[in-house]
Amino acid sequence: EQKLKNKNMTCEDGVIINCVLSTGICAFRIGVGIGTIKRARISNITVKMAQNLVQFCTAYLNIGKANISDVNFSNISATNTDRLIEAFANNETYIKDISMQNIKTTSTMANYLDAINGVIDNINFKDIEIEYFDRATNLSENNLKERGNTLFSINKASNITFNNVKIKGGFYDNPKKTKFTKCKNVKKIKIHFKFHN
């Protein structure tokens, strides 16, 4: 932050295509610093391992102020992933106009959309397939408590759409004990999903 003289810089029109990758943290982390990120396209990706497939982070450890908009993820196949998405908007920033389409992934943890002190708006999930694995024997008691039994935890967001989202498996190896969403202060959410054996 101290080295960056122009803190209003914009990173725009980024494209990532045709990649195979593996990581112990985030396959794609967008944000963290200071400025604006917009019009990014990420497609035709194979992820062999990642903790988070996608993380939007407008401030890292409450430091920074990145505004993020118009980001599209499509045609992604991922295995050995713990969650599809984690998005936190803090320090009066925004995450908006995000689309995730035609993605097949695995998950062992809850997904988060949380406008802590910012805005999360117009997030669209379409043609998504998630296979959940319980993995309870590998998680600490605190991790299990944090995870709960919800697949998507959404706080203070608006205009969230789930269209043709297919869920296989669930937490505690029982889809009947698994909830699709837990929402708090959410405006306009549309959900079309199915649990599959």
Solvent accessible surface area in square Angstrom, and as a share of the most:
residue,aa,sasa,rsa
1,E,116,0.52
2,Q,182,0.81
3,K,196,0.83
4,L,63,0.31
5,K,196,0.83
6,N,83,0.43
7,K,87,0.37
8,N,131,0.67
9,M,105,0.47
10,T,61,0.35
11,C,82,0.49
12,E,75,0.34
13,D,87,0.45
14,G,34,0.33
15,V,96,0.55
16,I,73,0.37
17,I,86,0.44
18,N,108,0.55
19,C,47,0.28
20,V,101,0.58
21,L,44,0.22
22,S,69,0.45
23,T,37,0.22
24,G,56,0.53
25,I,100,0.51
26,C,19,0.11
27,A,16,0.12
28,F,18,0.07
29,R,103,0.38
30,I,23,0.12
31,G,19,0.18
32,V,47,0.27
33,G,36,0.35
34,I,47,0.24
35,G,10,0.09
36,T,33,0.19
37,I,32,0.16
38,K,62,0.26
39,R,92,0.34
40,A,13,0.10
41,R,95,0.35
42,I,5,0.03
43,S,19,0.12
44,N,74,0.38
45,I,4,0.02
46,T,55,0.32
47,V,1,0.01
48,K,115,0.49
49,M,91,0.41
50,A,3,0.02
51,Q,84,0.37
52,N,4,0.02
53,L,0,0.00
54,V,0,0.00
55,Q,19,0.08
56,F,1,0.00
57,C,12,0.07
58,T,0,0.00
59,A,11,0.09
60,Y,102,0.39
61,L,142,0.70
62,N,97,0.50
63,I,110,0.56
64,G,13,0.13
65,K,93,0.39
66,A,2,0.01
67,N,32,0.17
68,I,0,0.00
69,S,13,0.09
70,D,47,0.25
71,V,1,0.01
72,N,35,0.18
73,F,0,0.00
74,S,19,0.12
75,N,67,0.34
76,I,5,0.02
77,S,56,0.36
78,A,3,0.03
79,T,69,0.40
80,N,104,0.53
81,T,2,0.01
82,D,24,0.12
83,R,19,0.07
84,L,0,0.00
85,I,1,0.00
86,E,21,0.09
87,A,1,0.01
88,F,56,0.23
89,A,0,0.00
90,N,28,0.14
91,N,39,0.20
92,E,127,0.57
93,T,3,0.02
94,Y,63,0.24
95,I,1,0.00
96,K,70,0.30
97,D,59,0.30
98,I,1,0.01
99,S,33,0.21
100,M,0,0.00
101,Q,70,0.31
102,N,79,0.41
103,I,3,0.01
104,K,118,0.50
105,T,3,0.02
106,T,18,0.10
107,S,0,0.00
108,T,11,0.06
109,M,20,0.09
110,A,3,0.03
111,N,1,0.00
112,Y,39,0.15
113,L,1,0.01
114,D,33,0.17
115,A,0,0.00
116,I,82,0.42
117,N,76,0.39
118,G,20,0.19
119,V,80,0.46
120,I,1,0.01
121,D,36,0.19
122,N,51,0.26
123,I,2,0.01
124,N,49,0.25
125,F,1,0.01
126,K,86,0.36
127,D,52,0.27
128,I,2,0.01
129,E,65,0.29
130,I,0,0.00
131,E,57,0.26
132,Y,7,0.03
133,F,98,0.41
134,D,19,0.10
135,R,88,0.32
136,A,26,0.20
137,T,138,0.80
138,N,112,0.57
139,L,22,0.11
140,S,60,0.39
141,E,149,0.67
142,N,117,0.60
143,N,54,0.28
144,L,47,0.23
145,K,171,0.73
146,E,106,0.47
147,R,5,0.02
148,G,27,0.26
149,N,47,0.24
150,T,10,0.06
151,L,0,0.00
152,F,2,0.01
153,S,22,0.14
154,I,2,0.01
155,N,36,0.19
156,K,86,0.36
157,A,2,0.01
158,S,24,0.15
159,N,58,0.29
160,I,1,0.00
161,T,36,0.21
162,F,2,0.01
163,N,61,0.32
164,N,53,0.27
165,V,1,0.01
166,K,77,0.33
167,I,0,0.00
168,K,84,0.36
169,G,23,0.22
170,G,1,0.01
171,F,0,0.00
172,Y,87,0.33
173,D,116,0.60
174,N,48,0.25
175,P,41,0.26
176,K,194,0.82
177,K,121,0.51
178,T,9,0.05
179,K,122,0.52
180,F,13,0.05
181,T,33,0.19
182,K,123,0.52
183,C,61,0.36
184,K,135,0.57
185,N,101,0.52
186,V,33,0.19
187,K,149,0.63
188,K,158,0.67
189,I,56,0.29
190,K,146,0.62
191,I,72,0.37
192,H,92,0.41
193,F,65,0.27
194,K,113,0.48
195,F,74,0.31
196,H,76,0.34
197,N,169,0.87
